[in-house]
């Protein structure tokens, strides 16, 4: 498969907003009310919020293109950019989003491997992420990829308090 990665920048703000809304709705819309979905998207996927995230030191977005078409993206955070103080020497995978037409083609694995390569390059001891407790396909994928459940935290979808499992994969020390 002809895939390439590229770091997203401010010039990608429009496409980043578009793919963020599209992929989030695709994954979670069927399990949440329209009001809660819209409340979340109106907070998390505005151009202002995404621009802030693009400018945050320690955060990075990587687009994954298949044959020149944007298929998905990865967002990682290090140091103070992590969404919570879970692992000082870890790399947080905040988002792995893939468009519907590109799912089940190994692209999730490619994005995850990209995150692990970044963590290893930056001499991180682990990669970690939060996964909604009811997202069985994602939970099974991360378990298969060597992640273990190490905790949980609250995630708000609008006014609906949900639980994300914290999963971590320890990396070999370089």
N, C-alpha and C positions, 0 to 999 in steps of 0.2 A: 504494500500500500504506500502511496506517495504522500507522506506526511511531513510537515515542517512545523517548527515552533518559532515564535517570534515574541519578543517582549512587547506588551501593549503600552502605549503612552497616551498623553493627553489628546493627540490627534485621533485616537481611536474611541473617544468618548461616546459618540453616537452609536457606533456598532457595539460597544461594551454595554450600553444601556439596553439596546435592543436584544442582544443575546441573553443578558441577565434576566430580563423580564420573561422572555420566551421560555428559557429552560427552567426557570423557577416555577412558572405556572404549569408547565408540562409535567413536572415532577410532583408538585404538591397541591394543585388546584382541586383535584378530585376528593381530597381528604380534608379540605378546609372550607369554611364559609366564604362567600364572595366578599363580605365586609372585612373579614380578617385578612384575606389575601390582599385586597386593595390597600388596607391600612399598612401592611408590611411593605408592599411594593412602593407605596407613596413615601415611605421613610427610607428604605434601603436601596432603592433603584433610581433615585433622582440623579440628574446630571451633577448636581452640587455634591451629593454624597459620594458618587463614584469618582468625581474629580478629587475630592478630599482623600479618598483611598489611594488613588493613583499617585498623589503627592506625598503620601506618608512614608517617611524613611523606614526601611525595613520591610515594606510591603512591595510585592511585585505581582503583576498579572502576565500570564503567558498564553497567547493564542495558539491554538492547534489548527492548522489548515490541512485539509485533504484536497489534493489536486487544485490548490489555490483557493479553495472555498473554506470560510470560517466554519469549523465543525464543533468547536468547544473551547473552553479555557480553564486555566488553573490560576488560583490566587493563593499565594503563600505569604506568611508573616514570620519575621524573626525579631528577637529582642523585645523592645517595648511596643512594637507594632502588633504583637500577639493579642488576641481578643481577651485573654485572661492570663494571669500569671500561673500557668500550669507547669511549664518546663523551661527554666531559664536557658538551658542549652539545647532546646528543641526547635524544630521548625514546625509551625502550624500550617496545615493545609486547610485554609478557610473555605475554599470552593473548588470543586471539580464539576463542571457543568458541560454536558454534551447535548447537542441538538438531537431531536428525536430520530431523524433520518440517518444519523451516524452511530446510534447506539448498537451495542452488541457486535462491534467490529474490532475490539481490542483497544479502543481509544482511551477508555478509562485507565487501563493498565499503562498506556503510554504516558498519560498525564501524571499518574502516580509515580512512575519511574522517573519522570522529569523532576518531580518534587524531591524524591530520594537522592537524585544526583546533585541537586542544589544543596541539600542538607549535608551530603558527604563532602562536597567541595568546600563548604563553609564550616566543616568539622563540627557538625551538630551530632548529639548523641542519640537523637530520636526524631521521628516525625509523629505528629499527633493531629487529631481532628475530632469534631463533634458530628454525630450522626443521629438523626431523629430515630427514636426507639421503634417506630412503626415502619421505617423504611427497610423492609426485609432484604430487598435486592442489594442495597448498599451495605448493610451489615454483613451479609454473606460474602460479598466481594472483599471487604476489608479483612474479614477473618481469614479468607483464603489467601490474602496477600501478606499475612503474618501479623496483623494488628490484634491487640488484645484489649478488651474492655477494662479500663482502669478507673472509671468514675462516671459522673453524670452532672449535667447542669441544666438550668431552666433556659428555655428559648421561647420568646413570645412571638406568636403569629397574631398580630393585632392584639386583642385582649385575651387570647387563648394561651394559657401557660402550658407549654409542652416540655417534654424531656428529651434532651440529646444525650446519648451515651458518648463519653470521651473514650477514644480508642487510640492506642499508641503502638508504634513499632520501634523497637530499639534497634539502633544501627551499630555495626561493628566499629570499634574505635580505630581510627586511622593511625 
